[in-house]
Amino acid sequence: MSPIQYFKNIFPLIIVAIPSLALDIITKRMVQFNIPKGSGITVIDGFFNLRHDRNTGAAFGILSDQRTLLVIITIAALLFIVIYSFRFSHSRWMQVSLGFLLGGAVGNFIDRIYLGEVVDFLQFGIESKRLYWPTFNVADISVCIGAGMLIVYLFKVQNTEN
């Protein structure tokens, strides 16, 4: 495959990853500069807050204070994305999926490298019951979308092979 054809094939990955990463960086920096760490702003009373939290771990705080391990895992994930972008360069669905994964992984990776922790700011819950989903960010949303698309693709491929 020629370099031009390969670039055309991975264009969906790039067109998803760059805005995803940019939105993540912009929103995190807005939170850092406008909301003091540990406090928040009510958006929908009793349900949704913008809250400036920090996470030294991965999703749901697992592997807290394991920065080196999380950096190694992220590098491995980035290698996975690069390898699969070659392997599935023909599939727009996979390129979009990998684009979301790439944008999200790089967004949290940047925080982990420069801050030693990840900025989280989206908090949903039921305040009256003091039940809250763990605070998250745009990068986390991108990773979840990409992972969901990857799972759908794998089930679709498995069902067409049987």
Rosetta blueprint (number, residue, H / E / L):
1 M L
2 S L
3 P H
4 I H
5 Q H
6 Y H
7 F H
8 K H
9 N H
10 I H
11 F H
12 P H
13 L H
14 I H
15 I H
16 V H
17 A H
18 I H
19 P H
20 S H
21 L H
22 A H
23 L H
24 D H
25 I H
26 I H
27 T H
28 K H
29 R H
30 M H
31 V H
32 Q H
33 F H
34 N H
35 I L
36 P L
37 K L
38 G L
39 S L
40 G E
41 I E
42 T E
43 V E
44 I E
45 D L
46 G L
47 F L
48 F E
49 N E
50 L E
51 R E
52 H E
53 D E
54 R E
55 N E
56 T L
57 G L
58 A L
59 A H
60 F H
61 G H
62 I L
63 L L
64 S L
65 D L
66 Q L
67 R H
68 T H
69 L H
70 L H
71 V H
72 I H
73 I H
74 T H
75 I H
76 A H
77 A H
78 L H
79 L H
80 F H
81 I H
82 V H
83 I H
84 Y H
85 S H
86 F H
87 R H
88 F L
89 S L
90 H L
91 S L
92 R H
93 W H
94 M H
95 Q H
96 V H
97 S H
98 L H
99 G H
100 F H
101 L H
102 L H
103 G H
104 G H
105 A H
106 V H
107 G H
108 N H
109 F H
110 I H
111 D H
112 R H
113 I H
114 Y H
115 L H
116 G L
117 E L
118 V E
119 V E
120 D E
121 F E
122 L E
123 Q E
124 F E
125 G E
126 I E
127 E H
128 S H
129 K H
130 R L
131 L E
132 Y E
133 W L
134 P L
135 T L
136 F E
137 N L
138 V H
139 A H
140 D H
141 I H
142 S H
143 V H
144 C H
145 I H
146 G H
147 A H
148 G H
149 M H
150 L H
151 I H
152 V H
153 Y H
154 L H
155 F H
156 K H
157 V H
158 Q H
159 N H
160 T H
161 E H
162 N L
